[in-house]
Amino acid sequence: MNTRRILISALCSLAFGLAACGGDNAAAAEEPVNNPFGGADQPVPTSQAVGASSAVILSSASGGGGGGQTGPVAGLAPSANTQFSTAMYKKWLDGHYVTLDKEATYYGEIADQFRHVFKEQYLPAARIVWSTTQGGGYATQCKVDESTESKMKYRGCTVSEGIGYGMLITAIQGDVAVFNTLWNYSRAFRAYNNQALTPWITFSFTYNVVDNGSATDADLDIATSLLIMHAKTGEAAYLNDALTIAAAIWDTEVKDNMLLSGDTPMWNGVKGPIVYNLSYFSPVALRLFAKYDQTHNWNGVIDAMYSYMTAIQDKGTGVFPDWSDATTAVNPPNKSAGTNANNYTWYTFNKEAVRIPWRIAWDYYWYQDTRALAVLQKLNRFIVDKAAGDPTSSALSVNYSWDLSLGPDNTRNTAVPGQWLAAWCATGLATNSDWLSKCTDALNKKEVSNTASSYFSDILMVMYSQLLNGAYVNPFK
């Protein structure tokens, strides 16, 4: 969730990667050269093309990896019901998913640019619309003046994170038709920019890539979703593209067995100390990479990242900071955690770290790694104490400080946002069945907002709801 000023100087300093400062991508309308990375150019499997049945075929493949011990099988709440998550999924699609064809009807002045990126092999295509507001970050870059739909006027941008989440959600849901449209979005931009990883922020369906640097969490999620779809359908094209992405992740987003936050000098130590974002750590992704790619030490990355995660959690209050280095919580170089002490979020369990319980609970639900269990237990003990055992308590709305000497808890919220309720619910998986049951009951009374500013909260609620309501069936068993 990055911010930047309208001025060019601030654009360069606050952009997620550095590539956006190098030139005017919007001016380059020429045809792309052939994509050298292979996977992004493979056709959508004809047997699962958009409009075909979205039935899936489960694979008997087994999962892999990591050096952790195995804990007890994780159980869900008695009220877990995939009907809840399916209903939420359908409502979410109505508010945040838009096809190229639909967008072309109300982005008339730029619709002719769509064909430069989206060739026949990448159609039909769709995107997950990112939240922006008139006064917020990226408002200028993401604004479409001629939009006849006011709710879309400042929502011209898409982030790779949203494509990755969307692909995971649709893969878990078994919605092959929608999955393929989002996959096409990723493939088309990768091919157009001749790169293996999806540009982290793009504009509508045009060739205007706001910043073509990568975001590691999105790359992991895109590849994971492809592997899930391969396991469900048996289609080789999904597997091949996932392996292409995994190889690029290893080459540009892994250093000393640790996951970097992106592939630019901002994140890889060339321009300063490396800063880590533990919400980018996806153990399931790494386990699946280890299963299908024995040429890289993915299990070593799992072990290194779990060791780092455990050390950071043990050193603080019990929660995680949004950003950290090898020793403490730190403000990231892209300034996404604020630019002054009144709005710093980097030392708190905040907008980044809210995703950690989902990733770790998912790992425990599928693989029962005791390191995941320990992380969840510590988080659960922390919040149960703060909330006196009541998951409806306003204590769940607080962004807690990892280290009170760095700054206080952030208590500006009073109502509990849906994604925070869901995150704290997930800490009870295989840890606290009473908490998990009461918390899941409360979550299943929530609905997505589908507003112009609810991209992040709604998408997290859908993912957490799928996990906690039993939609996360492991197709690798």
C-alpha positions in Angstrom: 0.0 0.0 0.0 2.4 2.6 -1.2 2.0 6.4 -1.4 3.7 9.1 -3.4 3.4 12.8 -4.2 2.3 14.2 -7.5 5.6 15.9 -8.1 8.1 14.0 -10.2 10.8 14.1 -7.6 8.5 12.5 -5.1 7.3 10.0 -7.7 10.9 8.8 -8.1 11.7 8.6 -4.4 8.5 6.9 -3.3 7.8 4.5 -6.2 7.9 0.8 -5.2 10.8 0.3 -7.6 13.1 2.6 -9.5 12.0 1.8 -13.0 9.2 4.4 -13.1 11.7 7.2 -12.9 13.6 6.1 -16.0 11.2 7.3 -18.7 7.7 7.8 -20.0 6.3 4.3 -20.6 3.0 5.8 -21.7 4.7 7.2 -24.8 5.9 3.8 -26.0 3.1 2.4 -28.2 5.3 0.3 -30.4 4.8 -3.5 -30.6 6.8 -5.6 -28.1 9.5 -7.9 -29.2 9.1 -11.6 -28.6 8.9 -12.6 -25.0 12.1 -14.5 -24.1 10.7 -16.0 -21.0 8.5 -18.6 -22.6 5.9 -19.2 -19.9 4.0 -15.9 -20.4 3.4 -16.6 -24.1 1.8 -20.0 -23.7 -1.9 -20.1 -24.9 -4.7 -20.5 -22.4 -5.5 -24.2 -22.3 -8.2 -24.8 -24.8 -10.0 -27.4 -22.5 -10.3 -24.8 -19.8 -10.8 -21.6 -21.9 -13.1 -18.8 -20.6 -16.7 -19.8 -21.2 -16.0 -23.5 -20.7 -17.0 -25.5 -17.7 -15.1 -24.5 -14.5 -15.2 -28.1 -13.2 -11.8 -29.2 -11.8 -10.0 -32.5 -11.6 -8.1 -33.2 -8.5 -4.5 -34.4 -8.7 -3.0 -37.1 -6.4 0.3 -35.2 -6.2 1.7 -34.7 -2.7 3.2 -31.5 -1.3 6.8 -31.0 0.0 9.3 -29.5 2.0 10.9 -27.6 4.8 12.7 -28.8 7.9 10.0 -28.3 10.5 8.3 -31.0 12.5 4.7 -32.0 12.1 2.0 -31.0 14.5 -1.6 -32.1 15.1 -4.1 -31.8 12.2 -5.7 -28.4 12.1 -9.5 -28.2 12.5 -11.9 -25.5 11.5 -14.8 -24.1 13.4 -18.1 -26.1 13.6 -19.8 -23.2 11.7 -17.3 -23.3 8.8 -19.3 -23.4 5.6 -18.1 -22.8 2.1 -21.4 -21.3 1.2 -20.4 -18.2 3.2 -17.1 -17.8 1.4 -18.7 -18.5 -2.0 -21.4 -15.8 -1.4 -18.7 -13.4 -0.3 -16.6 -14.3 -3.4 -19.5 -13.6 -5.8 -20.2 -10.2 -4.1 -16.5 -9.3 -4.3 -16.4 -10.0 -8.0 -19.2 -7.6 -8.6 -17.3 -4.8 -7.0 -13.6 -5.3 -7.8 -13.4 -7.4 -11.0 -13.6 -5.7 -14.4 -13.1 -7.2 -17.9 -11.2 -5.6 -20.7 -14.4 -5.5 -22.8 -16.4 -3.7 -20.1 -13.7 -1.2 -19.4 -13.3 -0.4 -23.1 -16.9 0.8 -23.1 -16.4 3.6 -20.5 -12.7 4.3 -21.0 -13.3 5.4 -24.6 -10.3 7.6 -25.2 -7.8 5.0 -24.1 -9.5 1.9 -25.2 -7.7 1.9 -28.6 -4.4 1.4 -26.6 -5.6 -1.9 -25.2 -4.7 -3.9 -28.4 -1.0 -3.0 -28.0 -0.7 -5.1 -24.9 -3.5 -7.6 -25.2 -3.0 -9.7 -28.3 -5.3 -12.5 -29.2 -3.5 -15.1 -27.1 -4.2 -12.9 -24.0 -7.9 -12.5 -24.5 -10.3 -12.4 -22.8 -8.6 -10.5 -20.0 -9.7 -8.8 -16.7 -8.2 -7.1 -13.8 -8.7 -6.5 -10.1 -9.3 -2.8 -9.6 -7.0 -1.0 -7.1 -8.4 1.5 -4.7 -7.4 5.1 -5.1 -9.1 8.3 -4.2 -8.9 11.9 -5.5 -6.7 13.0 -2.7 -4.7 9.8 -2.2 -1.4 8.5 -3.5 -1.3 7.8 -7.2 -4.4 9.8 -7.8 -2.9 11.5 -10.8 -1.3 8.4 -12.3 -4.5 6.4 -11.8 -7.1 8.9 -12.9 -9.1 8.6 -16.1 -10.7 11.9 -16.8 -13.1 10.8 -19.4 -14.6 7.9 -17.4 -18.4 7.9 -17.5 -18.5 5.8 -14.4 -17.7 8.0 -11.5 -16.8 5.2 -9.2 -14.0 4.2 -11.5 -12.6 7.7 -12.2 -9.7 7.4 -9.8 -9.3 3.6 -10.1 -7.4 3.2 -13.3 -4.5 1.4 -11.7 -3.9 -2.3 -11.0 -1.3 -3.7 -8.7 0.3 -7.1 -9.2 -0.7 -7.9 -5.6 -4.3 -7.7 -6.6 -3.8 -9.9 -9.6 -2.0 -12.5 -7.4 -4.7 -12.4 -4.7 -7.4 -12.6 -7.4 -5.7 -15.6 -9.1 -5.4 -17.4 -5.7 -9.0 -16.7 -4.8 -10.3 -17.9 -8.1 -8.0 -21.0 -8.1 -9.3 -21.9 -4.6 -12.8 -21.3 -5.8 -12.3 -23.5 -8.8 -13.5 -20.7 -11.1 -11.3 -21.5 -14.1 -12.9 -19.0 -16.4 -12.3 -16.0 -14.2 -8.8 -17.3 -13.3 -7.8 -17.4 -16.9 -8.8 -13.8 -17.5 -6.6 -12.6 -14.6 -3.8 -14.9 -15.7 -4.0 -13.2 -19.1 -3.6 -9.8 -17.5 -0.3 -11.0 -15.9 0.9 -12.8 -19.0 0.2 -9.9 -21.4 2.1 -7.3 -19.3 5.0 -9.6 -18.8 5.2 -10.3 -22.5 4.8 -6.6 -23.5 7.6 -5.6 -21.1 9.8 -8.6 -21.9 10.1 -9.7 -18.3 9.3 -12.8 -16.3 7.7 -11.0 -13.3 4.5 -9.0 -13.4 5.0 -5.2 -13.2 3.9 -4.2 -9.8 1.6 -1.3 -10.9 0.0 -0.9 -14.3 -2.7 1.3 -15.8 -6.0 -0.3 -16.9 -5.3 -2.4 -19.9 -2.9 0.0 -21.6 0.9 0.0 -22.2 1.3 2.6 -19.4 3.2 0.7 -16.8 3.5 3.1 -13.9 6.4 1.0 -12.4 7.6 -2.3 -13.8 9.6 -3.3 -10.8 8.4 -6.5 -9.1 6.6 -7.2 -5.8 7.7 -10.5 -4.3 4.4 -11.3 -2.6 2.5 -11.0 -5.8 5.0 -13.1 -7.7 4.8 -15.9 -5.1 1.0 -15.7 -5.2 0.7 -15.8 -9.0 3.0 -18.8 -9.2 1.2 -20.6 -6.4 -2.2 -20.1 -8.0 -0.8 -21.5 -11.2 0.4 -24.6 -9.4 -2.9 -25.1 -7.7 -4.7 -24.9 -11.0 -2.2 -27.3 -12.5 -3.0 -29.8 -9.7 -6.7 -29.3 -10.2 -6.8 -29.5 -14.0 -3.6 -31.3 -15.1 -2.9 -28.5 -17.6 0.9 -28.2 -18.3 0.7 -24.5 -19.4 -0.1 -23.5 -15.8 2.9 -25.5 -14.5 5.3 -24.2 -17.1 4.4 -20.6 -16.4 4.7 -21.1 -12.6 8.2 -22.6 -13.1 9.2 -19.6 -15.2 8.1 -17.2 -12.5 9.7 -19.3 -9.7 13.1 -19.2 -11.5 12.9 -15.4 -11.8 12.0 -15.2 -8.1 15.0 -17.2 -7.2 17.3 -15.1 -9.5 16.1 -11.7 -8.4 14.1 -11.9 -5.2 16.0 -14.4 -3.1 19.4 -13.5 -1.4 21.1 -15.7 1.1 18.0 -17.8 1.3 15.9 -14.8 2.4 13.0 -13.3 0.5 13.6 -9.8 -0.7 10.6 -7.4 -1.2 11.2 -6.8 -4.9 13.8 -7.1 -7.7 15.2 -3.5 -7.8 18.2 -2.0 -6.0 15.9 -0.5 -3.4 15.3 -4.0 -2.0 18.4 -6.1 -2.8 21.0 -4.3 -0.7 22.7 -2.4 -3.5 21.5 0.9 -2.3 21.3 0.4 1.4 20.5 -2.2 4.1 18.0 -4.9 3.2 14.5 -4.4 4.7 12.2 -7.4 5.0 8.4 -7.7 4.9 7.4 -10.9 6.7 3.9 -10.7 5.2 5.5 -11.6 1.9 6.7 -14.9 3.3 4.5 -17.6 1.8 5.6 -21.0 3.1 3.0 -22.8 0.9 4.4 -21.2 -2.2 8.0 -22.2 -1.3 6.9 -25.8 -0.5 5.2 -26.1 -3.9 8.3 -24.7 -5.6 10.4 -27.3 -3.9 8.0 -30.0 -5.1 8.3 -29.0 -8.8 11.7 -27.4 -9.0 14.6 -29.4 -7.5 17.2 -27.1 -9.0 16.9 -24.5 -6.3 17.1 -24.8 -2.5 13.5 -23.7 -1.7 13.5 -25.7 1.5 16.5 -23.6 2.6 14.4 -20.5 2.1 11.6 -21.9 4.2 14.0 -22.7 7.0 15.7 -19.3 6.9 12.5 -17.3 6.7 10.9 -19.3 9.6 14.0 -18.8 11.7 13.9 -15.1 11.0 10.2 -14.8 11.6 10.5 -16.6 15.0 13.4 -14.4 16.0 11.5 -11.2 15.2 8.4 -12.4 17.0 10.3 -13.5 20.1 12.2 -10.2 20.3 9.1 -8.1 20.4 5.7 -8.0 22.2 4.4 -11.0 20.4 3.1 -9.4 17.2 5.1 -8.6 14.1 6.2 -5.2 12.8 5.2 -4.3 9.2 8.9 -4.0 8.2 12.2 -5.1 9.8 15.8 -5.8 9.2 18.1 -8.3 10.8 17.8 -6.6 14.2 14.8 -4.4 14.6 11.7 -2.8 13.0 12.7 -0.2 10.4 11.0 2.3 8.0 11.2 0.9 4.5 13.0 2.9 1.8 9.9 3.3 -0.4 8.2 5.3 2.5 5.1 3.2 2.3 4.9 3.1 6.1 4.6 6.9 6.4 6.8 10.0 6.2 6.4 11.5 9.7 6.0 10.2 13.2 2.3 10.8 13.2 1.6 8.3 10.6 4.4 5.7 10.9 3.2 2.1 10.6 6.5 0.2 10.2 7.0 -0.8 13.9 3.3 -1.9 14.3 1.3 -4.9 13.4 -0.4 -3.0 10.7 -1.5 -2.9 7.0 1.4 -5.2 5.9 1.5 -7.7 8.8 -2.3 -8.2 8.8 -1.6 -10.8 6.1 0.8 -12.9 8.2 -1.9 -15.0 10.0 -3.4 -15.9 6.7 -0.1 -17.2 5.2 1.0 -19.0 8.3 -2.4 -20.5 9.1 -2.6 -21.7 5.5 0.7 -23.4 5.9 -0.3 -25.1 9.1 -3.7 -26.1 7.7 -2.1 -27.9 4.8 1.3 -29.0 6.2 1.1 -28.9 10.1 4.6 -27.4 10.4 5.2 -26.9 14.1 7.0 -23.6 13.4 3.7 -22.3 12.0 1.9 -23.6 15.0 4.2 -21.7 17.3 3.8 -18.4 15.5 0.0 -18.8 15.6 0.0 -19.8 19.2 2.0 -16.7 20.3 -0.2 -14.4 18.2 -3.4 -16.0 19.6 -2.2 -15.7 23.2 -1.4 -12.1 22.6 -4.9 -11.1 21.3 -6.8 -13.4 23.7 -5.2 -11.5 26.6 -5.9 -8.1 25.0 -9.5 -9.0 24.2 -10.2 -11.0 27.4 -11.1 -13.9 25.2 -13.8 -12.0 23.3 -13.2 -11.9 19.5 -15.9 -9.2 19.2 -13.8 -6.9 21.4 -12.6 -3.5 20.1 -9.1 -4.7 21.1 -9.0 -6.4 17.7 -9.0 -3.0 16.0 -5.7 -1.8 17.5 -2.5 -1.9 15.5 -0.2 -3.1 18.2 3.4 -2.0 18.6 6.1 -4.6 18.1 8.3 -2.6 20.4 6.8 0.2 22.6 10.2 1.9 22.8 9.9 2.6 19.1 6.4 3.9 19.3 3.0 3.4 20.9 0.1 1.2 19.8 -2.0 2.7 17.0 -5.5 3.1 18.5 -7.1 5.4 15.9 -9.6 2.7 14.9 -12.6 2.0 17.1 -14.6 -0.4 15.0 -12.9 -3.7 14.1 -12.3 -3.8 10.3 -13.3 -7.1 8.7 -9.8 -8.0 7.6 -8.5 -7.6 11.1 -11.3 -9.7 12.6 -10.4 -12.4 10.0 -6.7 -12.2 10.7 -7.1 -12.5 14.5 -9.6 -15.4 13.8 -6.9 -17.3 11.9 -4.6 -17.3 14.9 -6.9 -19.8 16.6 -6.4 -22.4 13.9 -5.3 -25.6 15.8 -4.5 -23.4 18.8 -7.8 -22.3 20.3 -10.9 -23.9 19.1 -13.2 -21.8 21.3 -11.8 -18.6 19.9 -11.8 -19.9 16.4 -15.4 -20.9 16.6 -16.7 -17.6 18.1 -14.5 -15.6 15.8 -15.6 -17.5 12.6 -19.2 -17.0 13.6 -18.6 -13.2 13.8 -16.7 -13.2 10.5 -19.5 -14.9 8.7 -21.8 -12.0 9.5 -19.5 -9.6 7.7 -19.9 -8.6 4.1 -17.5 -7.0 1.6 -18.0 -3.2 1.2 -17.4 -2.9 -2.6 -16.6 0.7 -2.3 -13.9 2.7 -4.3 -11.6 2.5 -1.3 -12.2 -1.1 0.0 -10.0 -3.0 -2.4 -7.6 -4.2 0.3 -10.0 -4.9 3.1 -12.4 -6.8 0.8 -9.8 -8.9 -0.9 -8.3 -10.0 2.4 -11.7 -10.8 3.8 -12.4 -13.1 0.9 -9.1 -14.9 1.3 -9.5 -15.3 5.0 -13.1 -16.4 4.6 -12.2 -19.1 2.1 -9.5 -20.5 4.5 -11.7 -20.4 7.6 -14.8 -21.8 5.9 -13.1 -24.8 4.4 -12.5 -23.8 0.8 -8.7 -24.4 1.1 -8.8 -28.0 0.1 -5.3 -29.2 -0.6 -5.2 -30.6 -4.2 -1.6 -31.9 -3.7 -2.6 -34.7 -1.4 
